[in-house]
């Protein structure tokens, strides 16, 4: 289940988007949509999870903010695309897990390994709400702005046609 709650226009430094707020019975998610995407093929799409460190505190310890900016630049250049923001801080383990994992990351472990060492799941994210949102938006197919094969496989398993991927890191 996904329910559309509200919609408005949002001006950003990368152009104007329609912001559409959705609710799945547990969490709010939103889509930023640029241009006419209804029935369109190969629409650029970024599925992005929240990251307090990067987006609120401008941390340079992860690349979340840069991935978002690159995605918005690519969408602006093409004139259409979708960004889906999911409330999944700390790979959906929460901010506490992120704070507890820092000591392990500083010792050389990857972020996923650090979560596991701190007693959490490597990656607890669920990308199925993004598939529901994309179905609601009516796109024919997407080109995902990602390096994450889990995002591609989850969306594909939920009936989204993923025509390709494009990395969001330099």
DAZI-V199360 format. One record per pair of residues at least 4 apart in sequence whose ideal C-beta (glycine too) atoms are under 8 Angstrom apart, sorted by the first residue. I is the first residue (numbers start at 1). J is the second residue. Records with the same first field share a line. If there is no record, write none. Layout:
I->J  J
//
This chain:
1->24  25  132
2->22  23  24  129  132  133  136
3->22  23  24
4->20  21  22  136
5->21  22  23  28
6->20  21
7->18  19  20  21
8->18  19
9->16  17  18  19
10->16  17  18  19  32
11->15  16
12->16  17  32  72
14->69  72  73  75  76
15->34  72  75  76
16->34
17->32  33  34  83
18->31  32  33  34
19->30  31  32
20->30  31  33  133  137
21->28  29  30
22->28  29  30  31  129  132  133  136
23->27  28  29
24->29  129  132
27->86  87  129
28->87
29->84  85  86  87  129  130  133
30->84  85
31->82  83  84  85  133  137
32->82  83  84  85
33->37  81  82  137
34->75  76  79  80  81  82
35->79  80  81
36->40  80
37->43  80  81  82  137  138  139
38->137  138  139
39->138  139  140
40->80  139  140
41->139  140  141  163
42->141  142  143  163  164
43->80  81  82  139  140  141  142  143
44->71  74  75  78  80  81  82  142  143  145  166
45->81  82  83  84  134  139  142  143  144  145
46->67  68  71  75  81  82  83  84  144  145  146  168
47->84  86  127  130  144  146  151  155
48->64  67  68  71  83  84  85  86
49->64  85  86  87  88  89  91  92  125
50->55  85  86  87  88  89
51->55  62  64  65  89
52->56  57  89  95  98
53->57  59  61  62  64  98
54->58  59  62  63  64  65
55->64  65  68
58->65
59->65
62->111
63->67  169
64->68
65->69
66->70  168  169  170
67->71  145  168  169
68->72  83
69->73
70->74  145  168  169  170
71->75  81  83  145  168
72->76  83
73->77
74->78  81  145  166  168
75->79  80  81  82  83
82->134  137  139  142
84->129  130  133  134
86->125  127  129  130
88->92  124  125  126
89->93  94  95  98
90->94  95  96  97  98  101  115  120
91->97  111  112  115  121  122  123  124  125
92->121  123  124  125  126
93->97  98  115  120  121  124
94->98
95->99
96->100
97->101  115  118  120
98->102
100->118  119  120
101->105  111  114  115  117  118  120
102->106  114
103->107  118
104->109  113  114  117  118
105->109  110  111  114
109->113  114  117
110->114
111->115
112->116  122  123
113->117  122
114->118
115->120  121  122  123
116->120  121  122
120->124
123->150
125->150
126->154
127->131  150  151  154  155
128->132  154  158
129->133
130->134  151  154  155
131->135  154  155  157  158  159  160
132->136  158
133->137
134->139  142  155  160
135->158  159  160
140->161
141->160  161  162  163
142->155  160  161  162  163
143->162  163  164  165  166
144->151  152  155  162  164  165  166
145->165  166  167  168
146->151  152  165  166  167  168
147->165  167  168  169
148->152
149->153
150->154
151->155
152->156  162  165
153->157
154->158
155->160  162
156->160  161  162
//
